[in-house]
């Protein structure tokens, strides 16, 4: 499935306007990483990687090309989505007595 990219600011604005139905981690084809897929009313987009503009950073070729934000595992993708407010945080924890 080919999908386009969407920035975090646009995702949060779409979420505020109740256009986002669900956010789910998906495995990328070919790269072996994980990304966040935003499914909304009439669209499906991957969360775009933020580009850091700093003169001191060493980057490879094509550093400013748009690409999805990738994660090494599904748990890392879920944790990032919870951190930026796209998924609800865990409210209860089990405690051993």
Contact map, one row per residue, 1 for C-alpha under 8 A:
1110000000000000000000000000000000000000000000000000000000000000000000000000000000000000000000000
1111000000000000000000000000000000000000000000000000000000000000000000000000000000000000000000000
1111100000000000000000000000000000000000000111000000000000000000000000000000000000000000000000000
0111110000000000000000000000000000000000000111000000000000000000000000000000000000000000000000000
0011111000000000000000000000000000000000000011110000000000000000011100000000000000000000000000000
0001111101100000000000000000000000000000000011110000000000000000000000000000000000000000000000000
0000111111100000000000000000000000000000000000111100000000000000000000000000000000000000000000000
0000011111110000000000000000000000000000000000110000000000000000000000000000000000000000000000000
0000001111111000000000000000000000000000000000000000000000000000000000000000000000000000000000000
0000011111111100000000000000000000000000000000000000000000000000000000000000000000000000000000000
0000011111111110000100000000000000000100000000100000000000000000000000000000000000000000000000000
0000000111111111000000000000000000000000000000000000000000000000000000000000000000000100000000000
0000000011111111100000000000000000000000000000000000000000000000000000000000000000000000000000000
0000000001111111111100000000000000000000000000000000000000000000000000000000000000000000000000000
0000000000111111111100000000000000000000000000000000000000000000000000000000000000000000000000000
0000000000011111111000000000000000000000000000000000000000000000000000000000000000000000000000000
0000000000001111111000000000000000000000000000000000000000000000000000000000000000000000000000000
0000000000000111111110000000000000000000000000000000000000000000000000000000000000000000000000000
0000000000000111111110000000000000000001100000000000000000000000000000000000000000000000000000000
0000000000100110011111100000000000000111100000000000000000000000000000000000000000000000000000000
0000000000000000011111100000000000000111100000000000000000000000000000000000000000000000000000000
0000000000000000000111110000000000000111000000000000000000000000000000000000000000000000000000000
0000000000000000000111111000000000011110000000000000000000000000000000000000000000000110000000000
0000000000000000000001111100000000011100000000000000000000000000000000000000010000000000000000000
0000000000000000000000111110000001111000000000000000000000000000000000000100110000000000000000000
0000000000000000000000011111000001111000000000000000000000000000000000000100000000000000000000000
0000000000000000000000001111100111100000000000000000000000000000000000000100000000000000000000000
0000000000000000000000000111111111100000000000000000000000000000000000000000000000000000000000000
0000000000000000000000000011111100000000000000000000000000000000000000000000000000000000000000000
0000000000000000000000000001111100000000000000000000000000000000000000000000000000000000000000000
0000000000000000000000000001111110000000000000000000000000000000000000000000000000000000000000000
0000000000000000000000000011111111000000000000000000000000000000000000000000000000000000000000000
0000000000000000000000000011001111100000000000000000000000000000000001111000000000000000000000000
0000000000000000000000001111000111110000000000000000000000000000000001111100100000000000000000000
0000000000000000000000001111000011111000000001100000000000000000000111100000100000000000000000000
0000000000000000000000111100000001111100000001100000000000000000000011000000100010000000000000000
0000000000000000000000111100000000111110000111100000000000000000000000000000000000000000000000000
0000000000100000000111110000000000011111000111100000000000000000000000000000000000000000000000000
0000000000000000000111100000000000001111101110000000000000000000000000000000000000000000000000000
0000000000000000001111000000000000000111111100000000000000000000000000000000000000000000000000000
0000000000000000001110000000000000000011111000000000000000000000000000000000000000000000000000000
0000000000000000000000000000000000000001111100000000000000000000000000000000000000000000000000000
0000000000000000000000000000000000000011111110000000000000000000000000000000000000000000000000000
0011000000000000000000000000000000001111011111000000000000000000000000000000000000000000000000000
0011110000000000000000000000000000001110001111100000000000000000000000000000000000000000000000000
0011110000000000000000000000000000111100000111110000000000000000000110000000000000000000000000000
0000111100100000000000000000000000111100000011111000000000000000000110000000000000000000000000000
0000111100000000000000000000000000000000000001111100000000000000011110000000000000000000000000000
0000001000000000000000000000000000000000000000111110000000000000011111000000000000000000000000000
0000001000000000000000000000000000000000000000011111000000000000000010000000000000000000000000000
0000000000000000000000000000000000000000000000001111100000000011000000000000000000000000000000000
0000000000000000000000000000000000000000000000000111110000000000000000000000000000000000000000000
0000000000000000000000000000000000000000000000000011111000000000000000000000000000000000000000000
0000000000000000000000000000000000000000000000000001111110000000000000000000000000000000000000000
0000000000000000000000000000000000000000000000000000111110000000000000000000000000000000000000000
0000000000000000000000000000000000000000000000000000011111000000000000000000000000000000000000000
0000000000000000000000000000000000000000000000000000011111100000000000000000000000000000000000000
0000000000000000000000000000000000000000000000000000000111110000000000000000000000000000000000000
0000000000000000000000000000000000000000000000000000000011111010000000000000000000000000000000000
0000000000000000000000000000000000000000000000000000000001111110000000000000000000000000000000000
0000000000000000000000000000000000000000000000000000000000111110000000000000000000000000000000000
0000000000000000000000000000000000000000000000000000000000011111100000000000000000000000000000000
0000000000000000000000000000000000000000000000000010000000111111100000000000000000000000000000000
0000000000000000000000000000000000000000000000000010000000000111110000000000000000000000000000000
0000000000000000000000000000000000000000000000000000000000000111111000000000000000000000000000000
0000100000000000000000000000000000000000000000011000000000000001111100000000000000000000000000000
0000100000000000000000000000000000000000000000011000000000000000111110000000000000000000000000000
0000100000000000000000000000000000100000000001111000000000000000011111000000000000000000000000000
0000000000000000000000000000000000110000000001111100000000000000001111100000000000000000000000000
0000000000000000000000000000000011110000000000001000000000000000000111110000100000000000000000000
0000000000000000000000000000000011100000000000000000000000000000000011111101100000000000000000000
0000000000000000000000000000000011000000000000000000000000000000000001111101100000000000000000000
0000000000000000000000000000000011000000000000000000000000000000000000111111100000000000000000000
0000000000000000000000001110000001000000000000000000000000000000000000111111110000000000000000000
0000000000000000000000000000000000000000000000000000000000000000000000001111111000000000000000000
0000000000000000000000000000000000000000000000000000000000000000000000111111111100000000000000000
0000000000000000000000001000000001110000000000000000000000000000000001111111111110000000000000000
0000000000000000000000011000000000000000000000000000000000000000000000000111111111000010000000000
0000000000000000000000000000000000000000000000000000000000000000000000000011111111100000000000000
0000000000000000000000000000000000000000000000000000000000000000000000000001111111110000000000000
0000000000000000000000000000000000010000000000000000000000000000000000000000111111111110000000000
0000000000000000000000000000000000000000000000000000000000000000000000000000011111111111100000000
0000000000000000000000000000000000000000000000000000000000000000000000000000001111111100000000000
0000000000000000000000000000000000000000000000000000000000000000000000000000000111111100000000000
0000000000000000000000000000000000000000000000000000000000000000000000000000000011111111000000000
0000000000010000000000100000000000000000000000000000000000000000000000000000000011111111000000000
0000000000000000000000100000000000000000000000000000000000000000000000000000010011001111100000000
0000000000000000000000000000000000000000000000000000000000000000000000000000000001001111110000000
0000000000000000000000000000000000000000000000000000000000000000000000000000000001000011111000000
0000000000000000000000000000000000000000000000000000000000000000000000000000000000000001111110000
0000000000000000000000000000000000000000000000000000000000000000000000000000000000000000111110000
0000000000000000000000000000000000000000000000000000000000000000000000000000000000000000011111000
0000000000000000000000000000000000000000000000000000000000000000000000000000000000000000011111100
0000000000000000000000000000000000000000000000000000000000000000000000000000000000000000000111110
0000000000000000000000000000000000000000000000000000000000000000000000000000000000000000000011111
0000000000000000000000000000000000000000000000000000000000000000000000000000000000000000000001111
0000000000000000000000000000000000000000000000000000000000000000000000000000000000000000000000111
